[in-house]
Amino acid sequence: MQDHHHDHDAGLAHDFARLQASIAQRRRALLWLAGAAGATLLGCGGGGDDSTTSSSGSGTTTTSGGSTGGTGTTTGPGTSTSCSLIPEETAGPYPGDGSNSNTSGVVNALALSGIVRSDIRSSIAGASGTAEGVPTTVKIQLVNTNGSCAELSGYAIYLWHCTRDGKYSLYSSGVTGENYLRGVQETDSDGVATFTTIFPGCYSGRMPHMHFEVYRSLSTALSYTNKLRTSQIAFPTDVCSTVYASATGYSASVANFAAISFSSDNVFSDGYSTQLATVSGDVAGGYSATLQVGISV
């Protein structure tokens, strides 16, 4: 009986070993077939440019490989949209985001009650001034360059810029008690944050521009320490010339604008194509400026 039991155990071990060997052989065969099929697909797809293409809903999304946050392209029926990473730029000396001070101490407009608003032409939180100038609607669309140019909803954008005579609220002489032309907006389902403001003036040494910072959400848009990106918006020279030559209150900008160019500007001289807003409208009816801003998240 003992010998029979011993022989039975040996038989099971032997059969089990044969079964394992058979399974391993089948797995190796399947892996070889999968690898061969993958190689064939890559050869047919011409993937040598490090690009990937995938079908998504009613359209096709193509993203370029390479460095993170490069350029992506999204195409679909009747649409064609491309996105590029917006350059990181200086916030300048007047950010009002808690990163520096004026004569009264640290300046942080992001902590002001009412800073989350679309119309930024008037001061808030006890200040009562209003910035005069040509009405301008600014629409910034935030997209993910690291995610097929997908719209980024629920993010926050802090926008600020100078007055028509080149002054910054909270910092410049005569307007340190004001906080207008500063505001925060959340991006909507299309990734768009919309601001109602005025066309900026041109002060000595800089092309006309607006500053902005990108935050992950309204709840994080409380201090510069949480920002994801800082950049600037440029404006077409023909529009600037028209505004400064014909709109009330912009007379100081005429000479300043004549003395500066994109090539001599200390921010835009290295390129500004991804920062140049598309502008439509006129002085009488106001302007609309749009810009797609790509960030990598």
C-alpha positions, 0 to 999 in steps of 0.5 A: 500500500505504501509503495502504491501511494508513493507511485501515485504521487510520482505519477501526479508530479510527472503529469503536472510537470508535463502540463506546465511545460505544455502551457509554457510552450503555448504562451511562448507561441502566443507571445511570438504571434502577438509580437509579429502582428504588432511589428506588421502593424507598425510597419504598415502605420509608418510609426517612425515619426513617433506619432500616434493616431486614435479614433475618438467619437466622430473625429480623429485625434493626432498628437505629435510625439517628442517632448512633453507639452509639444504641439498637438492637432485635433481634427474632426468633421468641419473642424481643424484645431491646433495647439502649442505650449504658451511660453512662460513669461515674466509676471513683471513688477506689478502682478498683485499675486502675493509675490511682491510688495508696494509701499504698503506691503505685500500685494495680493489681489487674489485675496480680495473679496469679489476678485472672481468676476468677468467685468474687471473695469471697476475696483472692488473691496472698498475701492470705487474707481473705474478704468476708462477706455475702449471696451474689450472682451477677452476670451482665453481658451485653455487647452492641454498640449499633452492631451490631444488639445483637450479643452481644460474646464474648471481651471482658473485664469487671473488676468491683469493689465495696465490702464489706457495711460499705462498705469497698474492699479495697486502699484502706480502713482495715483492708482495705488488705492485702486484694484481695477483691471484685475480679475479671476475667471473659471474656464467653462465647459469649452475651456474658455474664460471671458473677461470684459475690460478695456484695450490696454495702453502702451507705456514706454519700453513695452509693446501693448500686452496683458498678463495672465496666470493659470491655476488648477482651480478657483480654490487654488487661485489664491497665491502665486505659489499655486500657479501652473503657468504665467504668460502674456497676450500680444495685440496686432499692431494695426489695431493698436495704431487705430486705437491710440490714434483715434480713441479718447484718453490714449494720446500718451500711447502714440509716442510710446508705441512709435518707439517700440516693436516686437523685435525690440520688446524684451518679452516678445522679441524671441517670438510671439506667434502663440501669444498674439490675440485674434482681434475684431471690432472697432473703436466705436463698438469695442473690440473682441480679443481671443487667444488659445492658450496651451499648457501641459498637464 
